Amino acid sequence: MDSQAAYQVVLKDLHKRRREIDAAITAVEAMCRTAPQVAPEREGPMPPRGSDAPQGRFKGVTIVEASRRVLEEAGKPMHVSDILRIIREGGVVVTSVDPANTVGSIINRAAKHTGQFKRVGRGTWALAEPKMAVSPLEQEPLEPFRGTGEINLN
């Protein structure tokens, strides 16, 4: 086999690999269009440990707990966009394409599993029993996520 024929064999193999990679890219892109977005990778060196951590009264608190505290302090129902604004100001980081929808979905899930929230209108939530909400220590733990990346809100 001369070198020209050897290159043709290599090219044929590379074209086959390209088709396989293109198919894989298409599949992943399709999944990305339907799945929640992941925060982009940080560019440059990582900051010193702890310097990039969120600061505020909700630092290290879950979205459910922060939302519960916000509603408890307000003493009245609130729209999820207002809850989101306050918990972000308090240090909760929500990195999704639609943060208000994400927070609403998390509150909805907690409402179904713990009963500590009740929906009082479109995107508007209240504590199920003000001043009597279930604390995280008293509630049953939520099932850990063991899925395929698809979100089922039913």
N, C-alpha and C positions, 0 to 999 in steps of 0.2 A: 504494500500500500504506500503510495507516495504521500508527501506532506499535504498536497492539495486535497486528497481524498480523506486524510485524517482530519483536516480542518472541517470538511463537510460533515463528518460524523459528529464532531464536537458541536458545530452549529445546529445540527438537527436536535441534539440532546438539549442544548440551551433553549431553543425555541419551544420544545416540549415543556421544559421547566417554567418558561415564561408564561405559557398558557395556564399551567397549574397555579402559579403565583397570582396571575390575574384573576382566576376563579376564586382563589382564597380571599383576595382583596375585595372583590365584589361582595362576597358573603359577609365579610366583616363590616364593610360599609353599610350593608343592608341592616345588620344588627345594630349598628351605631345610630341609625335613623330612628329605631324603635326603642332603644334603651336609654336610660338616663345618662347624661354626659358626665364624664369624669373630669375633674379639675386638671387643667393643663400642667405639664411638667414644669417645674421651676427652672428658669434659665440661670446659669452662673453657679457659683459655689453656694453651698447651703449656709445659712446664717448660723451663728453660734446657737447651741441648743437652748431653747427657752426664749430666745429673743423674738421669735416670730409667732409665739403662742398668743392666742386671743386673750385680751385683757377685759376686765369688766365683771359685773356682778354675776353673770352666768357662765364664767370661765369654767370649763370642765363639766358643765351640766348638759344633760340630754335635751333635745328639742322638746320632748314631752314635758319634762320637769320645768324647763324654762317657760313654756307656754302655760303650764298650770300656775306657776308663780305670777305671771303677767295677768292672767284672768283673775286670780285671787286678789291681787293688789288693786286691779281696776274695779272689782266688785260688780261688774256688768259685762254683758256679752261684747265681744270684739270681733271685727273682721280679721281674717287671717293675714291680710296685708299689714294691718296695724300691729298684730302680734309679731310678725316677721321683723318689722322695723325695730320694735323694742328689743327683741331678743338679739338681733344683730348689734344694736347699740350696746347691749350687755355682754358681747363677746362670743356669741354663738356664730359659728361659721357654717353657712349653707352654700355649697358649691354645686348647683345644678342649673340646668337651662332655665327652669321656671321655679325659682325658690318658693314663691307663695303657694304654688300647687304642691310642692314637696312637703312643706310644713302642713298644709291642709290635709294631705294624705296621711301624714304621720299622726296628726291629731285624730283623724277619722279612725285609723287603725287602733289607736289607744282607746277611743270611745267604745269601739266594738269589744275590745278585749278586757278593759278594766272598768268601763262605765263612768270614768271620772269626768268626761266631757259630754256635752250634748249640743247637737246642731240646732241652732235657732233660726237659721236662715241660710241662704246661699253664701257659703264662705264665711259664715258668722258662727262663732262658738262661744259657749259659756261653760262654767263648771257645772257638773250635774247637781251637786249639792254644795253651794258656796260655804266655805269654812269647814266643810266635812269631806273634802275631796280625799281620795285614796292616796296615801303617800307612797312613794316608790318602795319603801320597805314593807308595806302591807300588801301590795298588789302581787298577783301571780306573775312570774316572769313571762315575757313574750317568747314565743317559739323562735329559735335562731333561724336566720334565713338559710335555707338549703334548696335554692332553686336554680333555674337556668338563666336568670337575669330578667325574666319576664315578670311584670308586676301585675298581680291580680287584686283589684280593689273590692271584689265581691266577697 
